[in-house]
């Protein structure tokens, strides 16, 4: 049984054709069936009416049986964003850092808030707000860290399914009693594994094939986890084929701490590798201060990196080398890392990815191993950061065949973007479009970078996940 009626989308469609290249599809029509799948695309017609007619005819659909969404002037469809690293439980702390860096920020701000979400009414309030807000910014898929609490984590899965956001749901594992605070840690290694399996079972009960929401095994990061726990999680990973997410090499003090806690391991990356956690379904957040050898290990295992530029700047962690990671053959996506990052928006993360790559090109934050040629090549262009936020992210979560672009057979996970325009007298048409104003003479190749630099959620007019309209501004 299809979940809903057929859809027809009309207008301009823009998506990433490759890492460097955007494809502009004009005067086009896209057909989406009741299961949310793209079943037909007609493009480059004289006008959308012609595209619509041709598509209806080829599918033997009648116009009266389909729900139609047509672009107004200045609007275009873009694939939904994928946030490969976000802490739903930290949403209320977005923008609160003090002067802290990673380790004291965790103690002062993060652990107290996360532990308080065992109050389920509070968890429901925080998670509902987080999912609604990220949907409003065009995030159609998010890989979430929740908390250590099973019931609150299960609630996040329920909320994502209910509000229609695709999600990985991670119950946070932390059993190292020397590092995790007494009030916020798993009682023991066994209890941590048991609690993780409870969340897996809950999600299986609400979404048996993990089609929309899937559990993700989530050792918080090496300092809060015993080797036994991480090895136990890798056994579950192999048994069930589940994704894994954690942090790696975010901050120099953190790296020193890992070296003290795991003196027999050659590197931070090797700690995870020795526990069997580096798989082709593993997402590693940050990966800033990696050595050549660590990057080679990550590439060999097929593990992915979530680049979180807002967080890396806000917590003074450093500058991740995206081009260098790409050169090693590692898949990279974008993460907000809220609330290490202050913004729930992947568009903001994309913008910041451009800016921090410029810092790298200037030489700021480059490691001693970075060559002058690498520095010069390190700058990212708007097209490339949009790739990170869509197809790159899809590869990180293993959904590259289903989301991240507009192709027949993929799911309709998309956003409708609207631009403001300036009239002859220099007045804005209205305030609904924020800072993104066009004058009418811009080429599409200029409009997209303008969106990357000046756009925000006011430009995200509608959002669909798997064909379901999950957000609408007007
Ligand atoms: Zn994080």
Boltz pocket constraint, residues with backbone or C-beta under 6 A from the ligand:
constraints:
  - pocket:
      binder: B
      contacts: [[A, 85], [A, 87], [A, 247], [A, 285], [A, 337], [A, 340]]
      max_distance: 6.0
